[in-house]
């Protein structure tokens, strides 16, 4: 399990790559503009929750449209 912010960001990018087949996604690039679809959103959400052991609220997940935003959200939700 990823521990620091860079590890979390790298893991988020890896999960996005696997779920949405976006190999060249940049941390601040909108994942939906890059080609992710709404059909891929649920598998992405479930994989992120499973990987990091957090429950991500739907509204916050929907608002987090970049790998960096997802990393910050996961960091915020992880227990200290």
N, CA and C of each residue as an Amber inpcrd file, in Angstrom:
protein
   240
   0.8470000  -1.1880000   0.0000000   0.0000000   0.0000000   0.0000000
   0.8840000   1.2400000   0.0000000   0.5190000   2.2100000  -0.7810000
   1.2920000   3.4420000  -0.9010000   1.2100000   4.2390000   0.3910000
   2.3080000   4.9140000   0.7370000   2.3210000   5.6330000   2.0060000
   2.4920000   7.1340000   1.8480000   3.4780000   7.5860000   1.0830000
   3.6500000   9.0310000   0.9570000   2.9440000   9.5420000  -0.2930000
   2.8610000  10.8610000  -0.4200000   2.0760000  11.4640000  -1.5000000
   2.5640000  11.0610000  -2.8850000   3.8670000  10.9920000  -3.1040000
   4.3770000  10.5960000  -4.4220000   4.0440000   9.1370000  -4.7170000
   4.1210000   8.2850000  -3.6910000   3.7380000   6.8790000  -3.8690000
   2.2530000   6.7710000  -4.1930000   1.4500000   7.5620000  -3.5010000
   0.0050000   7.5480000  -3.7450000  -0.2740000   8.0300000  -5.1600000
   0.3530000   9.1250000  -5.5670000   0.1430000   9.6530000  -6.9160000
   0.5560000   8.6220000  -7.9640000   1.6910000   7.9840000  -7.7850000
   2.1420000   6.9650000  -8.7360000   1.1520000   5.8050000  -8.8110000
   0.6400000   5.3870000  -7.6650000  -0.3280000   4.2860000  -7.6430000
  -1.6430000   4.6980000  -8.3050000  -2.0850000   5.9360000  -8.0830000
  -3.3110000   6.4350000  -8.7180000  -3.1350000   6.4390000 -10.2340000
  -2.0030000   6.9280000 -10.7040000  -1.7410000   6.9620000 -12.1510000
  -1.7240000   5.5400000 -12.7150000  -1.1170000   4.6040000 -11.9920000
  -1.0830000   3.2020000 -12.4320000  -2.5060000   2.6300000 -12.5330000
  -3.3460000   2.9180000 -11.5650000  -4.7220000   2.4160000 -11.5780000
  -5.4990000   3.0420000 -12.7340000  -5.3270000   4.3430000 -12.9510000
  -5.9910000   5.0110000 -14.0870000  -5.5290000   4.3700000 -15.3900000
  -4.2480000   4.1240000 -15.5040000  -3.7040000   3.4880000 -16.7110000
  -4.3560000   2.1210000 -16.9360000  -4.4570000   1.3260000 -15.8770000
  -5.0070000  -0.0210000 -15.9940000  -6.4980000   0.0010000 -16.3080000
  -7.2510000   0.8430000 -15.6060000  -8.7080000   0.8670000 -15.7630000
  -9.1170000   1.5330000 -17.0710000  -8.4680000   2.6480000 -17.4070000
  -8.9030000   3.4470000 -18.5620000  -7.9600000   3.3440000 -19.7560000
  -6.8760000   2.5650000 -19.6140000  -5.8960000   2.4080000 -20.6850000
  -5.3320000   3.7660000 -21.1340000  -5.0500000   4.6230000 -20.1610000
  -4.4690000   5.9440000 -20.4350000  -3.0060000   5.9170000 -19.9950000
  -2.1310000   5.5090000 -20.8900000  -0.7310000   5.3130000 -20.5280000
   0.0530000   6.6080000 -20.3660000  -0.3970000   7.6800000 -20.9910000
   0.3650000   8.9260000 -20.9510000  -0.3050000  10.0090000 -20.1130000
  -1.0970000   9.6260000 -19.1380000  -1.8350000  10.6050000 -18.3310000
  -0.8570000  11.3900000 -17.4470000  -1.0020000  12.6860000 -17.4520000
  -0.1970000  13.5690000 -16.6000000  -0.9560000  13.7990000 -15.2880000
  -0.2530000  14.0800000 -14.1980000  -0.9110000  14.2410000 -12.9000000
  -2.0210000  15.3000000 -12.8760000  -1.8690000  16.3780000 -13.6520000
  -2.8560000  17.4530000 -13.6140000  -3.7690000  17.4750000 -14.8400000
  -3.7370000  16.4100000 -15.6210000  -4.5780000  16.3120000 -16.8160000
  -5.9530000  15.7510000 -16.4380000  -7.0070000  16.3540000 -16.9720000
  -8.3640000  15.8780000 -16.7340000  -8.4970000  14.4790000 -17.3380000
  -8.8150000  13.4990000 -16.5020000  -8.8530000  12.1170000 -16.9750000
  -9.9980000  11.8720000 -17.9540000 -11.0760000  12.6290000 -17.8250000
 -12.1940000  12.4680000 -18.7580000 -11.8630000  13.1050000 -20.1050000
 -11.1920000  14.2370000 -20.0920000 -10.7450000  14.8530000 -21.3420000
  -9.7230000  13.9590000 -22.0460000  -8.9800000  13.1720000 -21.2760000
  -7.9490000  12.2960000 -21.8330000  -8.5160000  10.9960000 -22.4100000
  -9.7990000  10.7250000 -22.1380000 -10.4050000   9.5410000 -22.7300000
 -11.1060000   8.5940000 -21.7840000 -11.0520000   8.8490000 -20.4890000
 -11.7930000   8.0020000 -19.5660000 -13.2790000   8.2620000 -19.7480000
 -14.0850000   7.2180000 -19.6100000 -15.5280000   7.3650000 -19.7710000
 -16.2320000   7.1490000 -18.4350000 -17.4960000   7.5210000 -18.3920000
 -18.2820000   7.3240000 -17.1730000 -18.4340000   5.8430000 -16.8500000
 -18.3950000   4.9790000 -17.8550000 -18.4830000   3.5360000 -17.6270000
 -17.2560000   3.0400000 -16.8540000 -16.1270000   3.7000000 -17.0200000
 -14.8980000   3.3210000 -16.3340000 -14.8290000   3.8810000 -14.9160000
 -15.7180000   4.8050000 -14.5770000 -15.6370000   5.4920000 -13.2880000
 -15.8330000   4.5370000 -12.1080000 -16.8250000   3.6550000 -12.1760000
 -17.0620000   2.7450000 -11.0530000 -15.8900000   1.7950000 -10.8340000
 -15.3640000   1.1500000 -11.8720000 -14.1760000   0.3230000 -11.6380000
 -12.9960000   1.1200000 -11.0780000 -12.8200000   2.3580000 -11.5280000
 -11.7500000   3.2030000 -10.9920000 -11.9890000   3.4720000  -9.5150000
 -13.1930000   3.8660000  -9.1680000 -13.5300000   4.1510000  -7.7670000
 -13.2740000   2.9200000  -6.8980000 -13.7610000   1.7750000  -7.3170000
 -13.6030000   0.5490000  -6.5290000 -12.1420000   0.1490000  -6.3910000
 -11.3700000   0.2810000  -7.4610000  -9.9430000  -0.0530000  -7.3870000
  -9.1950000   0.8970000  -6.4530000  -9.5270000   2.1860000  -6.5040000
  -8.8840000   3.1550000  -5.6040000  -9.2340000   2.8470000  -4.1530000
 -10.4960000   2.5830000  -3.8850000 -10.9130000   2.2710000  -2.5140000
 -10.2150000   1.0060000  -2.0050000 -10.1340000  -0.0020000  -2.8580000
  -9.4980000  -1.2610000  -2.4790000  -8.0000000  -1.0760000  -2.2410000
  -7.3470000  -0.3630000  -3.1290000  -5.9020000  -0.1640000  -3.0290000
  -5.5090000   0.6170000  -1.7770000  -6.2720000   1.6440000  -1.4590000
  -5.8850000   2.5500000  -0.3720000  -6.6590000   2.3450000   0.9220000
  -7.6450000   1.4420000   0.9260000  -8.3910000   1.1540000   2.1470000
  -9.2060000   2.3350000   2.6450000  -9.7730000   3.0810000   1.7090000
 -10.6050000   4.2370000   2.0740000 -11.9710000   4.1080000   1.4050000
 -12.9560000   4.7820000   1.9800000 -14.2760000   4.8980000   1.3650000
 -14.3570000   6.3030000   0.7780000 -14.4470000   6.3900000  -0.5310000
 -14.4430000   7.6800000  -1.2140000 -15.8820000   8.0990000  -1.4830000
 -16.3090000   9.2220000  -0.9110000 -17.6710000   9.6970000  -1.1850000
 -17.8600000  10.0050000  -2.6700000 -19.0060000   9.6040000  -3.2030000
 -19.2730000   9.7740000  -4.6290000 -19.0860000  11.2130000  -5.0970000
 -19.6200000  12.1790000  -4.3330000 -19.5440000  13.5730000  -4.7700000
 -18.1050000  14.0650000  -4.8410000 -17.2700000  13.6270000  -3.9130000
 -15.8620000  14.0370000  -3.9390000 -15.1080000  13.3300000  -5.0540000
 -15.4560000  12.0800000  -5.3310000 -14.8320000  11.3440000  -6.4260000
 -15.1560000  12.0140000  -7.7570000 -16.4030000  12.3550000  -7.9580000
 -16.8440000  12.9860000  -9.2090000 -16.1360000  14.3230000  -9.4250000
 -15.8930000  15.0540000  -8.3530000 -15.2510000  16.3700000  -8.4530000
 -13.7370000  16.2680000  -8.6780000 -13.1550000  15.0970000  -8.4570000
 -11.7070000  14.9020000  -8.5740000 -11.3910000  14.3390000  -9.9490000
 -11.0870000  15.2300000 -10.8700000 -10.9720000  14.8280000 -12.2800000
  -9.5370000  14.6530000 -12.7690000  -8.5670000  14.7540000 -11.8580000
  -7.1690000  14.5340000 -12.2290000  -6.5560000  13.5280000 -11.2600000
  -5.4450000  12.9330000 -11.6720000  -4.7460000  12.0020000 -10.7860000
  -4.2960000  12.7200000  -9.5150000  -3.8330000  13.9620000  -9.6530000
  -3.3910000  14.7000000  -8.4690000  -4.5590000  14.9950000  -7.5310000
  -5.7050000  15.3450000  -8.0840000  -6.8860000  15.5990000  -7.2510000
  -7.3050000  14.3210000  -6.5220000  -7.2250000  13.1860000  -7.2030000
  -7.5470000  11.9120000  -6.5540000  -6.5330000  11.5880000  -5.4630000
  -5.2620000  11.8680000  -5.7230000  -4.2270000  11.6530000  -4.7100000
  -4.4890000  12.5090000  -3.4750000  -4.8280000  13.7720000  -3.6710000
  -5.1200000  14.6570000  -2.5420000  -6.3570000  14.1920000  -1.7810000
  -7.3550000  13.7150000  -2.5030000  -8.5680000  13.1970000  -1.8670000
  -8.2420000  11.9760000  -1.0350000  -7.4780000  11.0510000  -1.5790000
  -7.1100000   9.8450000  -0.8460000  -6.2660000  10.2010000   0.3770000
  -5.3270000  11.1140000   0.2290000  -4.5010000  11.5640000   1.3450000
  -5.3770000  12.1460000   2.4560000  -6.3800000  12.9050000   2.0730000
  -7.2950000  13.5100000   3.0340000  -8.1180000  12.4450000   3.7720000
  -8.4670000  11.3750000   3.0840000  -9.3360000  10.3470000   3.6640000
  -8.5790000   9.2960000   4.4710000  -7.2810000   9.1420000   4.2070000
  -6.5120000   8.1250000   4.9160000  -6.3040000   8.5140000   6.3730000
  -6.4560000   7.5440000   7.2680000  -6.1620000   7.8580000   8.6740000
  -4.6890000   8.1920000   8.8650000  -4.4260000   9.0450000   9.8160000
  -3.0390000   9.4960000  10.0600000  -2.1520000   8.4040000  10.5810000
